[in-house]
Amino acid sequence: MTAEQPPRQMELVVPASLAGDRVDKTVSFVTGISRSAAVELLERGLVLVDGSPVRARSRLLSAGEVLRVDLPAPRDDAPVADSTVRFTVVHEDDSVVVVDKPPGLVVHSGAGNLTGTLVSGLLARYPEIAGLPLAGAGEPTRPGIVHRLDKGTSGLLVVARTVGAYHCLARQFREHSAGREYLALVAGSVEADAGVIEAPIGRSARRPDRMAVTERGRPSSTSYRVVNRYSEPLALTLVRATLATGRTHQVRVHLAAIGHPVIGDERYGSTSSRPAALRGELSAGRVFLHAHKLEIEHPGGGRTAWTSPLPADLTALLGKLTPI
């Protein structure tokens, strides 16, 4: 992680066209950050008028006053906007965006991976989210992101557009009150029509790059219900998995722990999750796991839910199976 440079200063002599405007509105307009991010800067004393900090967001500006805003310098590891990134927007409003992430797309940047991610595409379409970390809402490498999906997983993901929305959503995922439901095709015939997997998940002692069911892990709970069972070309089961907690790789780890790894899962599966009979049916790195339903308490009020049908590649695979 590259050390941050001293804050930049943006200075402006207020023109007549901006005279009478609120300071928070003007800071947002001239810097390109959201209004809520501008308010955060005001509260932190980083907005000055004629050399004196201004903290009242409703303070009106006068022509000829000198407005100065302190902004953190761009980081070397900051994500880069990329309009070529393709994803589907299911819903958008002033507070949140809900996207349907395609498989193969990484959600946010990592070391040496500053473009070509979902965040890069979001920055190109919703540039205001770049100001959220500046206002203390999230990390600079993942503006607006409150939860994630693995690269090989498709489906619904909600993104915050304002500071208030970020904190509201982050609390819901932290407290596990957001509803998340997945569709997964797993190896073998799951015997029970429904069940709950209660098993702590933590870092694997043998493979630190993986998660595992371990006594040292955090309490984790996944409920499942069988949607369909298949007999040909081999025994497989389509299940609907609902998260009561939100651990890394939770669905994949829990289903593998009960002997039914997700098809295509090379990390937590075995030869049964990569059967020869289905070879070539899924692209490299793709797992048969789809974030089918997302339910949140909308920052503006009210419980809201969205659903996403299985994408074409997973639907095509199911079409080649024989249901029981």
Buried (B, 14 or more C-beta within 10 A) or exposed (E): EEEEEEEEEBEBEBEEEBBEBBBBBBBBEBBEBBBBBBBBBBBBEBBBBEEEEBBEBEBEBEEEBEBBBBBBEEBEBBBBBBEEBEBEEBBBEEBBBBBBBBBEBBBBBEEEBBBBBBBBBBBBBBBBBBBBBBBEBBEBBBBBBBBBBBBBBBBBBBBBBBBBBBBBBBEBBEEEEBBBBBBBBBBBBBEEEEBEBEBBBBBBEEEEEBBBBBEEBEEBBBBBBBEEBBEEEBBBBBBBBBBBBBBBBBBBBBBBBBEBBBBBBEBBBEEBBBBEEBEEBBEEEBBBBBBBBBBBBBBEEEEBEBEBEBBEBBEEBBEEBEEE
